Amino acid sequence: MNKSYEAVSSVLPLVVTKRVRWADCDPAGVVYTGKFNEYMLIAVNYFFNELGEGNYFQWVKDLNVDTPCKGLDMEFHGALWPEDEFEMHCTVSAIREHSYDIRIEAKQQDGRRIFTGRFSPICISREVRKRAPIPQAMLDALQKFKS
């Protein structure tokens, strides 16, 4: 049986399950530091997909905004090796006038913490390319994921 390397295992709360590929690791068999950013962005993309009900990019286009990254950070708590499985739990930890924070908490099933991260999109108007208030439809959708 071929086991998937990533999947959404829960929508509310949003949980992305990921399995480490051998190619993600250095010669010592430990996941490269840069791969953790990629893992976090994978979780964010799944979050966007759920937020936009399956078609995030059309949804934000219809809202007349784009949502580039304003900021991100990450703190490491543990290492990963090939074939390790872990979960990334995604919640909305803060909502401001123009931006919000997605918190990603990665851990293994036994509770061992791997990393915590924050990804902060900002709304910008598609017409004038300047920051814009978060549209009401987006505010309503974000509330479902608020921690």
Secondary structure, 3 states (H helix, E strand, C coil): CCCCCEEEEECCCEEEEEECCHHHECCCCCECHHHHHHHHHHHHHHHHHHHCCCCHHHHHHHCCEECCEEEEEEEECCCCCCCCEEEEEEEEEEECCCEEEEEEEEECCCCCEEEEEEEEEECEECCCCCECCCCHHHHHHHHCCEC
